[in-house]
Amino acid sequence: MPGSPLSPLLRTPAAALLLTAVLAVPSRTQTSVPYPKTPTWKSVTGGYSTGGAFVDLNRDGLPDLVAADGNDMRRQNLRVWYGRKGGFNLNPDWVSKDIDYHGHLDTGDVNGDGWPDIVVSVYLGPNRFSSKGSVKLYLNDGKGALGTLPAWRPRDAFFSFSCALGDMDGDGDLDLAVATGEAYRNPKDKDRIYRNDKGAFTPLPVWISGTASHSMDVAWCDVDGDGDLDLAFAGAKGPDTLYLNQGGKFSTTPSWTSTDGGTRRNGNSLCFGDVDGDGLPDLAVSDNRQLGGRGTFRVYRNLGKGSFTRTPWWESLYFENGYVSGLGFVDYDRDGDLDLVGGGWWTRTGIFPNDGKTLARSPIWKTTGTSVVEAIFFDDVNGDGLRRVKGEAHSTAPGRRVLRLRRGPIVSVEAVLADGKQLPRSGFAFHRASGSLSLKVWPSSSIRVDYTITDAPDLGITNWDTSRGNFCFLRRPPFEISLVPPPGKSFKPGSLIAWNEALEVTTANSQLLVYVAELDFPSAQGTWRMHAIPILLPGSLRIPKLPWALPVPNPLPKNLLGSYLYRVRLLGPLTRTVSKASFPFALVP
């Protein structure tokens, strides 16, 4: 602060010193996994939590956590924990009035009012394995709360462990696919789709698979790139299957089936993601050993034209005890490829890193404790990595009905412009987990989308160990600053105040930051901004030791004796992220 009477006190190192130190760091190093090995948050215990998701039910910009409890152990409720500035209460804020043996759930705006709703599978009926379950819908009341009782159930009954929302016919609303069958004690069943007609599902399915199976999971994805959503099922005691969408209609016969394992395989969960970077979504499945599976995670590579390899293109090593279950893709290091997160029953959860071509067969990271994992999901719980994507353009080619947003993980969609006009919320359907977007009226010339992604996705896990609760692992922010304060707390005239700072970029993409250092003077004499330096730090960077030293003038004016606070911050202008550190000290005679 040149010219200030306070400036002779401390001389800041030149900005060039910081820049020189950064540039002198060796080439980029492997970023450590930015998740803690123990949960940042645990919910109250007591629930056999199965289905789970992050979703902003009250549209306050903070993700809420929804869990469906019951599984095949006890009839229980749905529960919601509302987000509160990066965290959740121990106890849920909302509980449904009805109880069931709940399976997995999905979220999306079903009735087009702009508020997210919840669909959930009912695995078993009231008499457990001797009675069939169903699927049901809880509507948002338009104020951020779910109805305490279901707004819809179909007329038919079936065992169902999983369901998924997706726009089957490209008409701008979300239809419902249901995986059916119960592999422990009951015969096979046929999978179903319920169409959304003006914000309500049909009472009976509009599509039923021609082949009965024990399907444990289901997901929508445009597998063949033709602009509509295809449908995959994970099979227990049988193969995984894919049904291709042909202009809004499905054949009753699968276009692809896996051939590995036969009736000895046990597909538990599945998800889509481009593992090998060829632009085509590959299919990942967990093969739980309980009913004969291999106890591994598997990836079937997309061969183009709507087909996968019939046997795994990649397979993990036998994972923990082999009871593999929930899985999901996330680019944990933000290097542009998708890494696989997988968990299991009474095991640890692990991350299998991607080198840009394939996944490692062993995890690079595991949680310290075990849990009984069912669902794995991601969102920016504390909002420390949010980034806006503005005006992303998409093709309006004839025949296309659904598009997929290119960046992720996606937090929210802010605006959809069709032929230059912004659509109302009722004019499009968006499914956050798959990143798919469909419009009620397909434009003739242009589609542009504004949406928000995150560079710091946090990890959520549902757990049906009733003694442990559900978990959230908060990811470290995209960049961090820390410091080691001086060894002493009091300094005399002529002494040297010396400390070390450390900088780290925990993502693979570069970060444009502002490095700010400030000093609070004693006796309300104000704050001195020592420097504010714009700096571009490369990705996967760690500077473990950046030395700083400030001499104390001698003689020292009496009015400068007293307590000080040194503060340093890294600011991310492209996000709202701030990383900060500080230490106090005193100048004494």
Buried (B, 14 or more C-beta within 10 A) or exposed (E): BEEEEBEEBBEBBEBEEBBEBBEEBEEEEEBBBBBBEEBBBBBEBEBBBBBBBBBBBBBEEBBBBBBBBBBBBBBBBBBBBBBEEBBBEEEBBBBBEBBBBBBBBBBBBBBBBEBBBBBBBBBBBEEBBEEBBBBBBBBBEEEBBBBBEBBBBBEBBBBBBBBBBBBBBBBBBBBBBBBBBBBEEBEBBBBBBBBBEEBBBBEEBBBBBEBBBBBBBBBBBBBBBBBBBBBBBBBBBBBBBBBBBBEBEBEEEBBBBBEBBEEBBBBBBBBBBBBBEEEBBBBBBBBBBBBBBBBBBBBBBBBEEBBBBBEBBBBBEEBBBBBBBBBBBBBBBBBEBBBBBBBBBEBBBBBBBBEEEBBBBEBBBBBEEBBBBBBBBBBBBBBBBBBEBEEBEBEBEEEBBBBBBBEBBBBBBEEBBBEEEEBEBBBBBBBBBBBBBBBBEBBEEBBBBBBBBBBBBBBBBBBBBBEBBBBBBBBBBBBBBBBBBBEEEEBEBEBEBBBBBBBBBBBBBEBEBBBBBBBBBBEEBEEBEBBEBEBEBBBBBBBEEBEBEBBBBEEBEEEBBEBBBBBBBBBBEEBEBBBBBEBEBEBBE
